[in-house]
C-alpha cells in the first residue's frame, strides 16, 4: 500500500479522537499525536486498536510505545503489512 493511502486511512482514524479538526489539515510525518493533535494517552490506545482493526495487523507493545507521530506510525504499519 502506498504511503499516501496509509496516511489517508490513519488520518480518518485520528479524526475520531481530535477535537480541533483543523489540526488534521497540516498532518505530516512530524505531527505528534499528543502535542500537536492533543490526543490523550487513553485515546492513543484506541487509535492503535483502530489501526490494528483497519489494517488487520497486530502491533506489539514496544512498537506501540514508538507510535507517537505520523511518520513512525506509518513506518510501523507499512512494516507490518510487508510481513
DRENTOR-977316 format. One record per residue: residue in one letter; residue number from 1; x negated, y, z of N, C-alpha, C, O in turn. Coordinates in nm, 3 decimals, padded with zeros to 5 digits. Last residue first. Layout:
<pts>
A;NUM;X;Y;Z;X;Y;Z;X;Y;Z;X;Y;Z .
...
</pts>
This chain:
<pts>
X;83;-00.506;-00.783;00.619;-00.541;-00.915;00.678;-00.458;-01.026;00.620;-00.474;-01.142;00.658 .
X;82;-00.402;-00.550;00.524;-00.500;-00.619;00.438;-00.537;-00.756;00.491;-00.594;-00.838;00.418 .
X;81;-00.249;-00.461;00.732;-00.180;-00.501;00.607;-00.274;-00.579;00.516;-00.229;-00.665;00.439 .
X;80;-00.450;-00.388;00.910;-00.358;-00.497;00.943;-00.286;-00.550;00.820;-00.266;-00.671;00.806 .
X;79;-00.564;-00.174;00.772;-00.646;-00.291;00.804;-00.557;-00.411;00.835;-00.586;-00.522;00.791 .
X;78;-00.346;00.005;00.774;-00.398;-00.047;00.647;-00.481;-00.173;00.670;-00.470;-00.269;00.594 .
X;77;-00.324;00.057;01.051;-00.213;-00.004;00.977;-00.263;-00.068;00.849;-00.228;-00.182;00.819 .
X;76;-00.573;00.179;01.098;-00.539;00.055;01.166;-00.426;-00.018;01.093;-00.431;-00.139;01.074 .
X;75;-00.552;00.409;00.933;-00.665;00.316;00.919;-00.631;00.179;00.979;-00.657;00.075;00.918 .
X;74;-00.331;00.536;01.041;-00.325;00.487;00.904;-00.434;00.383;00.878;-00.412;00.284;00.810 .
X;73;-00.442;00.600;01.293;-00.324;00.513;01.283;-00.313;00.453;01.143;-00.288;00.333;01.128 .
X;72;-00.641;00.776;01.225;-00.678;00.650;01.288;-00.563;00.550;01.279;-00.584;00.430;01.260 .
X;71;-00.477;00.986;01.113;-00.584;00.919;01.038;-00.619;00.783;01.095;-00.626;00.685;01.021 .
X;70;-00.302;01.069;01.323;-00.250;01.013;01.199;-00.357;00.932;01.126;-00.331;00.820;01.083 .
X;69;-00.409;00.970;01.655;-00.387;01.067;01.548;-00.344;00.994;01.420;-00.351;00.871;01.412 .
X;68;-00.425;00.761;01.824;-00.388;00.890;01.883;-00.367;00.999;01.778;-00.315;01.107;01.808 .
X;67;-00.487;00.468;01.849;-00.388;00.531;01.762;-00.337;00.661;01.823;-00.222;00.671;01.868 .
X;66;-00.644;00.344;02.034;-00.712;00.426;01.934;-00.614;00.505;01.847;-00.655;00.599;01.778 .
X;65;-00.472;00.190;02.181;-00.542;00.298;02.250;-00.611;00.393;02.153;-00.633;00.510;02.185 .
X;64;-00.404;-00.004;01.991;-00.304;00.094;02.036;-00.371;00.216;02.100;-00.331;00.329;02.076 .
X;63;-00.633;-00.157;01.989;-00.600;-00.077;01.870;-00.499;00.032;01.906;-00.508;00.145;01.858 .
X;62;-00.614;-00.279;02.235;-00.730;-00.192;02.209;-00.709;-00.106;02.085;-00.761;00.005;02.077 .
X;61;-00.370;-00.428;02.199;-00.381;-00.319;02.298;-00.497;-00.224;02.269;-00.481;-00.103;02.278 .
X;60;-00.286;-00.483;01.850;-00.343;-00.524;01.978;-00.359;-00.402;02.070;-00.361;-00.288;02.023 .
X;59;-00.003;-00.505;01.658;-00.113;-00.416;01.696;-00.158;-00.453;01.837;-00.078;-00.454;01.930 .
X;58;00.120;-00.684;01.395;00.103;-00.687;01.540;-00.021;-00.605;01.574;-00.131;-00.632;01.525 .
X;57;00.365;-00.601;01.139;00.229;-00.628;01.186;00.229;-00.633;01.338;00.325;-00.592;01.403 .
X;56;00.575;-00.496;00.977;00.567;-00.638;01.012;00.424;-00.679;01.048;00.369;-00.776;00.995 .
X;55;00.614;-00.231;00.943;00.513;-00.293;00.857;00.495;-00.442;00.883;00.412;-00.508;00.820 .
X;54;00.822;-00.179;01.125;00.828;-00.127;00.988;00.735;-00.204;00.894;00.771;-00.237;00.782 .
X;53;00.731;-00.295;01.369;00.853;-00.342;01.302;00.856;-00.304;01.155;00.888;-00.387;01.070 .
X;52;00.499;-00.144;01.420;00.492;-00.291;01.410;00.613;-00.346;01.335;00.600;-00.433;01.249 .
X;51;00.615;00.110;01.435;00.516;00.082;01.332;00.506;-00.070;01.311;00.504;-00.117;01.198 .
X;50;00.771;00.078;01.666;00.836;00.106;01.538;00.743;00.077;01.420;00.787;00.026;01.317 .
X;49;00.566;00.044;01.852;00.664;-00.064;01.831;00.736;-00.045;01.698;00.760;-00.142;01.626 .
X;48;00.445;00.298;01.832;00.369;00.176;01.800;00.464;00.060;01.770;00.444;-00.014;01.673 .
X;47;00.656;00.459;01.925;00.602;00.478;01.790;00.528;00.352;01.746;00.548;00.305;01.634 .
X;46;00.676;00.366;02.188;00.787;00.345;02.095;00.742;00.361;01.950;00.786;00.286;01.863 .
X;45;00.435;00.463;02.284;00.457;00.318;02.283;00.571;00.285;02.186;00.563;00.188;02.111 .
X;44;00.491;00.732;02.265;00.384;00.676;02.183;00.396;00.525;02.174;00.371;00.466;02.069 .
X;43;00.679;00.772;02.462;00.726;00.766;02.323;00.618;00.715;02.229;00.649;00.660;02.123 .
X;42;00.507;00.778;02.679;00.612;00.675;02.673;00.663;00.660;02.530;00.688;00.549;02.483 .
X;41;00.350;01.005;02.626;00.288;00.872;02.623;00.392;00.759;02.617;00.366;00.656;02.555 .
X;40;00.518;01.238;02.401;00.469;01.193;02.532;00.423;01.047;02.524;00.454;00.976;02.429 .
X;39;00.420;01.446;02.145;00.486;01.319;02.174;00.431;01.269;02.306;00.309;01.259;02.322 .
X;38;00.326;01.685;02.027;00.385;01.685;02.161;00.471;01.560;02.187;00.580;01.569;02.244 .
X;37;00.180;01.715;01.804;00.321;01.682;01.785;00.399;01.677;01.916;00.522;01.666;01.917 .
X;36;-00.073;01.790;01.915;-00.014;01.862;01.802;00.136;01.840;01.787;00.211;01.933;01.760 .
X;35;-00.121;01.624;02.142;-00.144;01.768;02.147;-00.076;01.845;02.035;-00.026;01.956;02.058 .
X;34;-00.023;01.361;02.060;00.008;01.422;02.189;-00.005;01.574;02.185;00.088;01.645;02.220 .
X;33;-00.107;01.304;01.797;00.030;01.279;01.838;00.069;01.353;01.966;00.182;01.401;01.978 .
X;32;-00.291;01.517;01.589;-00.289;01.439;01.713;-00.145;01.426;01.761;-00.071;01.524;01.765 .
X;31;-00.399;01.526;01.264;-00.286;01.556;01.352;-00.282;01.460;01.470;-00.271;01.339;01.453 .
X;30;-00.588;01.455;01.081;-00.636;01.505;01.210;-00.523;01.532;01.309;-00.549;01.558;01.427 .
X;29;-00.449;01.394;00.850;-00.520;01.287;00.921;-00.568;01.328;01.059;-00.587;01.242;01.146 .
X;28;-00.144;01.587;00.881;-00.264;01.545;00.809;-00.338;01.443;00.896;-00.291;01.410;01.005 .
X;27;00.147;01.779;00.866;00.089;01.649;00.902;-00.033;01.619;00.816;-00.026;01.625;00.693 .
X;26;00.294;02.009;00.854;00.149;02.019;00.839;00.076;01.890;00.872;-00.044;01.891;00.902 .
X;25;00.554;01.923;00.909;00.522;01.980;00.778;00.371;01.985;00.753;00.327;01.967;00.639 .
X;24;00.589;01.856;01.170;00.563;01.746;01.077;00.523;01.796;00.939;00.466;01.721;00.860 .
X;23;00.663;02.086;01.295;00.526;02.039;01.317;00.489;01.923;01.224;00.371;01.896;01.202 .
X;22;00.930;02.111;01.252;00.839;02.192;01.169;00.695;02.144;01.180;00.616;02.159;01.088 .
X;21;01.057;01.968;01.454;01.037;01.902;01.324;00.944;01.980;01.231;00.884;01.921;01.142 .
X;20;01.007;01.940;01.768;00.994;02.051;01.674;00.956;01.993;01.537;00.839;01.972;01.507 .
X;19;01.017;01.680;01.876;01.129;01.772;01.900;01.126;01.890;01.802;01.232;01.937;01.759 .
X;18;00.955;01.364;01.758;00.904;01.502;01.757;01.022;01.598;01.772;01.114;01.597;01.691 .
X;17;01.062;01.115;01.723;01.001;01.145;01.853;00.946;01.287;01.865;00.895;01.325;01.970 .
X;16;01.148;01.080;01.466;01.243;01.050;01.575;01.191;01.095;01.711;01.270;01.112;01.805 .
X;15;00.919;01.127;01.315;01.026;01.226;01.316;01.124;01.204;01.431;01.177;01.301;01.487 .
X;14;00.761;00.901;01.310;00.729;01.007;01.405;00.844;01.106;01.420;00.863;01.163;01.528 .
X;13;00.875;00.762;01.094;00.879;00.705;01.228;00.859;00.815;01.332;00.933;00.822;01.430 .
X;12;00.811;00.935;00.885;00.951;00.903;00.911;00.968;00.845;01.052;01.065;00.876;01.121 .
X;11;00.533;00.921;00.898;00.600;01.048;00.922;00.748;01.026;00.956;00.802;01.091;01.045 .
X;10;00.495;00.658;00.816;00.456;00.698;00.951;00.525;00.829;00.990;00.572;00.844;01.103 .
X;9;00.580;00.678;00.550;00.651;00.590;00.643;00.620;00.627;00.788;00.709;00.628;00.873 .
X;8;00.385;00.858;00.454;00.527;00.890;00.444;00.607;00.807;00.545;00.692;00.860;00.617 .
X;7;00.151;00.712;00.496;00.170;00.839;00.568;00.317;00.880;00.566;00.368;00.930;00.666 .
X;6;00.190;00.503;00.316;00.180;00.475;00.459;00.207;00.601;00.540;00.279;00.597;00.641 .
X;5;00.183;00.648;00.078;00.304;00.575;00.116;00.305;00.546;00.265;00.407;00.561;00.332 .
X;4;-00.081;00.739;00.085;00.028;00.837;00.082;00.162;00.772;00.121;00.244;00.834;00.188 .
X;3;-00.225;00.500;00.072;-00.231;00.581;00.194;-00.117;00.683;00.199;-00.063;00.709;00.307 .
X;2;-00.049;00.223;-00.077;-00.127;00.347;-00.086;-00.119;00.425;00.045;-00.020;00.417;00.119 .
X;1;-00.085;-00.118;00.000;00.000;00.000;00.000;-00.089;00.124;00.000;-00.191;00.129;00.069 .
</pts>
